[in-house]
Amino acid sequence: MESHDDGSRVKRTYTVIGITGAVVVAIALYFSLIGGNGVETTNASIETASLPPLAAKEIHSGLDYSLAEVADQKLAPRVFVKSVRVDLGRIRDVDEKKATFFKILLPIIARENDRIRAEREEIIKDPEAISASLYEKYDVEVGDVDTLLKHVDIVPASLILAQAALESGWGSSRFARRGNNYFGMRTYDPDVPGIEPTHAEGFKVMTFKNLSHGVRVYIANLNTHGAYKKLREARAKMRADGEAPAGRPLTHYLTSYSEIPGKYEKRLRAMIDQNGLSRYDGVRLAS
């Protein structure tokens, strides 16, 4: 199991994201230069077709769990895949490929959201005891508890899964396979590790030491950057109305994530609807 003592690295990484501005923050790669799924167009599909089929058990034996049970019980098993270096396109059956993709990410999403839930519960339990470091982590002025609660909240699993699938081409992009970056997050800082795109210059696509790290930075970006203030406000309104955060309505507030905002939001909603992803909202990690 991977180590998670990477707070300084995470802080440094999403600080770099923050200084690039709303339009270029963790946005999808240029759609004029890439394929329709947000993945660089290469001859990878041809190469993949020539390789033997891949089975989920070759990635991790624990991926034989039931997605229906996860959706029903709202509990994900403690199966953590560090990295997937192979192209999931080698799984020839489309439904099996999608299921494998969701099975890889759901436990990670549940664990990261559970960490945020724990922080949020501590804030609500004793607002006077909030540490300055937590305010700093979420880029909120010390003492502003109301704003902090807007920042310290989960990102629904359906939204994370939809963006990950769209941005990584179901885990087939080289940025996903080589850099554990399923969300197209980029950096303009030459000192931050990254992969240079084939058809664009001036930035790198960020790399992470494992999938958990990439998911954590993606969530931190949505929870801290000014470009997603309306998303956080909409999420807070759901809470105020007695509703749990849901991914589909929040797609309307991701205009800064892509250079084709109108189409992008529709693609995310279609991804959620076609794959029944809303059923995973609220999933926690099994004990």
Secondary structure as GFF3:
##gff-version 3
##sequence-region A 1 287
A	DSSP	alpha_helix	7	18	.	.	.	ID=ss1
A	DSSP	alpha_helix	44	49	.	.	.	ID=ss2
A	DSSP	alpha_helix	56	59	.	.	.	ID=ss3
A	DSSP	three_ten_helix	61	64	.	.	.	ID=ss4
A	DSSP	alpha_helix	67	73	.	.	.	ID=ss5
A	DSSP	beta_strand	75	76	.	.	.	ID=ss6
A	DSSP	three_ten_helix	88	90	.	.	.	ID=ss7
A	DSSP	alpha_helix	94	125	.	.	.	ID=ss8
A	DSSP	three_ten_helix	127	129	.	.	.	ID=ss9
A	DSSP	alpha_helix	132	137	.	.	.	ID=ss10
A	DSSP	alpha_helix	145	151	.	.	.	ID=ss11
A	DSSP	alpha_helix	157	168	.	.	.	ID=ss12
A	DSSP	alpha_helix	174	179	.	.	.	ID=ss13
A	DSSP	beta_strand	186	187	.	.	.	ID=ss14
A	DSSP	beta_strand	194	195	.	.	.	ID=ss15
A	DSSP	beta_strand	204	206	.	.	.	ID=ss16
A	DSSP	alpha_helix	211	224	.	.	.	ID=ss17
A	DSSP	three_ten_helix	226	228	.	.	.	ID=ss18
A	DSSP	alpha_helix	229	240	.	.	.	ID=ss19
A	DSSP	alpha_helix	247	250	.	.	.	ID=ss20
A	DSSP	three_ten_helix	251	253	.	.	.	ID=ss21
A	DSSP	three_ten_helix	255	257	.	.	.	ID=ss22
A	DSSP	alpha_helix	261	274	.	.	.	ID=ss23
A	DSSP	three_ten_helix	277	280	.	.	.	ID=ss24
A	DSSP	beta_strand	284	285	.	.	.	ID=ss25
###
